[in-house]
Amino acid sequence: MTDALLTITDLEAAINFWRARSPAEGEELRLCAEASALAKPYALMIVQGATRIAPEQLGDKARAAYEAWRAAVGA
């Protein structure tokens, strides 16, 4: 992963990628593990009014999901 800050738009795109690839399940519409991991920092960014986040602020699962999304879309 690069040292560049991640944008909220990128996190949203990554979440949508994982939601399309593995739609929500069950009555509670549970997100897949990848989308769920990315949703946590995304929600914090919204609450804090942030538009960018440092890669090291992502947990291991969120970082792995983000990197897999970037690889899948060729970013």
C-alpha angles and dihedrals in degrees: 000000000000123000090239118117116260117235126227087237091058092049090050091050091049091050091049091049091055092043090053092046095046112018122210115279139213132014089298091054092233114200120234115260094260096050091044092052091050093044093066098061089037091057092047090052091053093048092047094044090238122153098187136039133191114246091236089063090068118090119238094265093047091047091050092048091048093049091047090051091050091050092048094052094038095243 
